[in-house]
Amino acid sequence: MSKRLFNYVGMLLVLSFLFIGPGNVRAENTTGSDEKIGVILDANWVEFDSQPFMENSTTLVQFRPIFERMNLNITWDEQTRTVKGEKGDTLIELQIDNPVAKVNGQFIKLPVAPKLKDGYTFVPLRFVSESAGAKVEWDPERRNAVIYSKNEYTSTDNKFSFTAYGLWRNMTGIDSIQPEVDEVAQDYISIEDEENIRLALKYFNYTMLFIADEPENQQTKNFTIKQYVDFIKKKAAISNEDILEEKLIKVFGHDAVQLTYKNHLDWDSRIDTLIVFKSDTQFYTIRNSSYTVTYKSSLENFQQLMETMKFNEKQ
């Protein structure tokens, strides 16, 4: 089996439990069930010495493994039986048997109080995760709680900044990749020139995000946005049959074109959503690329990401 095929098969296995519909950690008719509950944080299982359990439709987990995996600094007060988790400007405080917690000094009533079980302190999973800024979904069929951590990203030129959830990783060494010999490069080099990429992120093996700019040159000088998009289509060999949607939008107060099309560069078909706009003498592109099987979920995440994105050309 080729390396790329092996990666793709592995990707599908991961997707089988990650791409589920929105839900929550509270599930009906599960109180008292002996079925095992799994917790996945950014595509990796969270291991516990004592298994999570459900009480009053709320999932409770050992506090230390989940706090540590979410990079919360832990403080335990044996006298008051209080655990504190701190990261950045967030401070979470929970006390055993106390149904009221504190987040940054604000009192919040819990669905279930923290408690001792098997010698371990258990806390409500959703409360801790969301207090730390993460998103939580519940897979009722597999009884898995899926957590997506919150991360902030900035382009190398500091012009773009945004929030993204989950396991995104920087794709390093882009400027030194040779697309004619590097299979990975062939998956994404279609619109942007390597030297113009200001940010490249990869989520697992399927979704990629690229932000790039291109100064006007002799060929593109005085191009309208539509003319530049037509120029890109020709450059990337995007045919009319490949285009799923093309529409005018506004981004950061600028006129823009959003183009959705089939990308055939990979061995399996991908769908890309490209946003193009111009500011002063620069053309900017933001591209989300996903396999067809993950397109709908990927596009929804991309739209949410764009809602958080800020653009500061003066940087």
CORZIKA-V985803 format. One record per pair of residues at least 12 apart in sequence whose ideal C-beta (glycine too) atoms are under 8 Angstrom apart, sorted by the first residue. I is the first residue (numbers start at 0). GAP is how many residues later the second one is. D is the distance in whole Angstrom. If there is no record, write none. Layout:
((I,GAP,D) (I,GAP,D))
//
This chain:
((2,180,8) (3,179,6) (3,263,6) (4,262,8) (6,198,5) (7,197,7) (7,259,8) (7,260,6) (9,195,7) (10,193,6) (10,194,4) (10,195,6) (10,280,8) (11,281,7) (13,29,6) (13,190,6) (13,191,8) (14,189,8) (14,191,7) (14,278,7) (14,279,6) (16,23,7) (16,122,7) (16,125,6) (16,127,6) (16,129,8) (17,22,7) (17,25,6) (17,128,6) (17,186,8) (18,275,6) (18,278,5) (19,117,6) (19,119,5) (19,126,7) (20,116,8) (21,115,6) (22,114,5) (22,115,4) (22,116,7) (22,117,7) (23,102,7) (23,112,7) (23,113,7) (23,114,5) (24,33,7) (24,34,5) (24,99,8) (24,100,5) (24,101,4) (24,111,6) (24,113,5) (24,120,5) (25,31,4) (25,32,6) (25,33,8) (25,85,7) (25,100,7) (25,112,7) (26,27,7) (26,30,6) (26,111,6) (26,113,5) (26,116,8) (27,29,6) (29,24,5) (29,27,7) (29,113,8) (30,23,6) (30,24,7) (30,25,6) (30,26,6) (31,22,8) (32,21,6) (34,108,6) (35,15,6) (35,107,7) (36,14,7) (36,15,4) (36,16,7) (36,17,7) (36,22,6) (36,106,5) (36,107,7) (36,108,7) (37,14,8) (37,104,7) (37,105,7) (37,106,4) (37,107,7) (38,13,6) (38,22,6) (38,27,7) (38,86,7) (38,105,7) (38,106,5) (38,108,7) (39,104,6) (39,105,7) (39,106,5) (39,107,7) (40,25,8) (40,28,5) (40,29,7) (40,106,5) (40,108,7) (41,105,7) (41,106,7) (41,107,5) (41,124,6) (41,125,4) (42,123,7) (42,124,5) (42,161,6) (43,123,8) (45,15,8) (45,19,6) (45,20,6) (45,23,6) (46,18,7) (47,13,6) (47,14,5) (47,17,5) (48,13,7) (48,16,8) (48,71,7) (49,12,6) (49,67,7) (49,68,4) (49,69,8) (49,70,5) (49,72,8) (51,70,8) (51,73,7) (51,93,8) (52,64,7) (52,69,8) (54,57,5) (55,55,7) (55,56,5) (56,54,8) (57,53,5) (57,54,5) (57,66,5) (57,67,8) (57,68,7) (58,65,7) (58,66,5) (58,67,7) (58,86,6) (59,52,6) (59,54,8) (59,55,7) (59,57,8) (59,62,4) (59,63,6) (59,64,6) (59,65,7) (60,61,6) (60,62,7) (60,64,5) (61,58,5) (61,59,7) (61,60,6) (62,20,5) (62,22,8) (62,31,7) (62,51,7) (62,58,5) (62,59,7) (62,60,5) (62,65,7) (63,56,8) (63,57,8) (65,57,8) (65,59,7) (65,62,6) (65,63,8) (66,16,8) (66,18,5) (66,61,7) (69,15,8) (69,17,7) (69,58,8) (69,59,7) (69,62,5) (69,64,7) (69,77,8) (69,79,7) (70,16,6) (71,13,3) (71,14,6) (71,15,5) (71,20,7) (71,60,6) (72,12,7) (72,13,5) (72,14,7) (79,15,6) (80,14,6) (80,15,4) (80,16,8) (80,40,8) (81,12,7) (81,13,4) (81,14,8) (82,12,8) (82,31,8) (82,38,6) (82,40,7) (84,43,7) (84,47,7) (86,45,7) (88,15,7) (89,13,7) (89,14,7) (89,41,7) (89,42,6) (89,43,7) (90,12,7) (90,13,6) (90,14,8) (91,36,6) (91,39,5) (91,40,7) (93,16,8) (93,20,5) (93,29,5) (93,34,8) (94,19,7) (95,17,8) (95,18,5) (95,19,6) (95,20,6) (95,25,6) (96,16,5) (96,17,7) (96,18,6) (97,15,6) (97,16,7) (98,13,7) (98,14,4) (100,13,8) (100,26,7) (100,30,8) (102,28,5) (107,19,8) (109,14,6) (109,17,6) (110,13,6) (110,16,7) (111,12,6) (124,20,6) (124,22,8) (125,19,8) (128,18,5) (131,17,8) (131,18,8) (132,16,8) (132,17,4) (133,13,5) (133,14,6) (133,15,5) (133,16,6) (133,31,7) (134,12,7) (134,13,4) (134,15,8) (134,30,5) (135,12,8) (147,17,4) (147,18,4) (148,16,7) (148,17,7) (148,18,8) (149,13,6) (149,15,6) (150,12,7) (150,13,6) (150,14,7) (150,17,6) (152,15,7) (152,46,7) (152,48,7) (153,45,8) (154,43,4) (154,44,4) (154,56,5) (155,42,5) (155,43,6) (156,41,5) (156,56,7) (156,158,6) (157,154,7) (157,157,4) (158,39,7) (158,54,8) (158,152,6) (158,153,6) (158,154,6) (158,156,5) (159,38,7) (159,39,7) (159,51,5) (159,126,8) (159,149,6) (159,150,7) (159,151,6) (160,148,7) (160,149,5) (160,151,8) (161,143,6) (161,144,8) (161,146,5) (161,147,4) (161,148,7) (162,142,7) (162,145,4) (163,37,7) (163,45,8) (163,137,8) (163,141,5) (163,144,8) (164,136,7) (164,139,8) (165,37,6) (165,135,8) (166,36,6) (166,37,7) (167,33,5) (167,34,7) (167,35,5) (167,41,8) (168,32,7) (168,33,5) (168,34,8) (169,29,8) (169,30,7) (169,31,6) (169,32,8) (170,29,4) (170,30,7) (170,31,5) (170,37,7) (173,20,5) (173,23,5) (173,26,5) (174,19,5) (174,20,6) (174,22,8) (176,12,8) (176,17,7) (178,15,8) (185,79,6) (185,80,7) (186,21,7) (186,78,6) (186,79,5) (186,83,8) (187,12,7) (187,20,6) (187,22,7) (187,77,8) (187,101,6) (188,76,8) (189,46,4) (189,73,6) (189,75,5) (189,82,8) (190,19,8) (190,21,7) (190,41,6) (190,44,7) (190,45,5) (190,81,8) (190,83,6) (190,94,6) (190,96,6) (191,18,6) (191,20,4) (191,93,6) (191,95,7) (192,19,8) (192,21,7) (195,16,5) (195,17,6) (195,18,5) (196,13,6) (196,14,7) (196,15,5) (197,13,5) (197,14,6) (197,15,6) (198,12,4) (205,84,6) (205,85,5) (205,87,8) (205,88,5) (205,92,7) (206,81,7) (206,82,7) (206,83,5) (206,87,6) (206,91,5) (206,94,8) (207,79,8) (207,80,8) (207,81,5) (207,82,8) (208,77,8) (208,78,7) (208,79,6) (208,80,8) (208,93,8) (208,96,8) (209,75,7) (209,76,7) (209,77,5) (209,79,7) (210,73,7) (210,74,7) (210,75,5) (210,76,8) (211,72,7) (211,73,5) (211,75,8) (212,69,5) (212,70,7) (212,71,5) (212,72,8) (213,68,7) (213,69,5) (213,71,8) (214,66,6) (214,67,6) (214,68,8) (215,65,5) (215,66,7) (215,67,7) (218,12,8) (219,63,7) (222,60,8) (224,30,6) (224,31,7) (224,32,5) (224,51,6) (224,52,7) (224,53,6) (225,31,7) (227,48,6) (227,50,7) (227,55,5) (228,17,8) (228,28,5) (228,30,6) (228,47,5) (231,27,8) (231,42,8) (231,44,7) (231,53,8) (232,26,8) (237,21,8) (237,23,5) (241,19,5) (241,20,4) (241,21,8) (241,22,7) (242,16,7) (242,17,7) (242,18,5) (243,16,4) (243,17,6) (243,18,7) (243,27,7) (244,13,7) (244,14,7) (244,15,4) (245,12,7) (245,13,5) (245,14,7) (248,26,7) (250,24,6) (250,26,5) (250,35,8) (250,55,8) (250,60,8) (251,25,7) (251,27,8) (251,58,8) (251,59,4) (253,23,4) (253,24,7) (253,25,6) (254,22,7) (254,23,8) (255,19,6) (255,20,6) (255,21,4) (256,18,7) (256,19,5) (256,20,8) (257,15,7) (257,16,7) (257,17,5) (258,13,8) (258,14,7) (258,15,5) (258,16,8) (258,17,7) (259,12,7) (259,13,5) (259,14,8) (260,13,7) (262,26,6) (265,25,8) (267,23,6) (267,24,8) (268,22,7) (268,23,5) (269,19,5) (269,20,6) (269,21,6) (269,22,7) (270,18,8) (270,19,6) (270,20,8) (270,21,6) (270,24,4) (271,15,6) (271,16,7) (271,17,5) (271,18,8) (272,14,7) (272,15,5) (272,26,6) (272,29,6) (273,12,7) (273,13,5) (273,14,8) (274,12,8) (274,31,8) (278,32,8) (278,34,5) (279,33,7) (281,31,8) (283,27,8) (285,20,8) (285,23,8) (287,14,4))
//
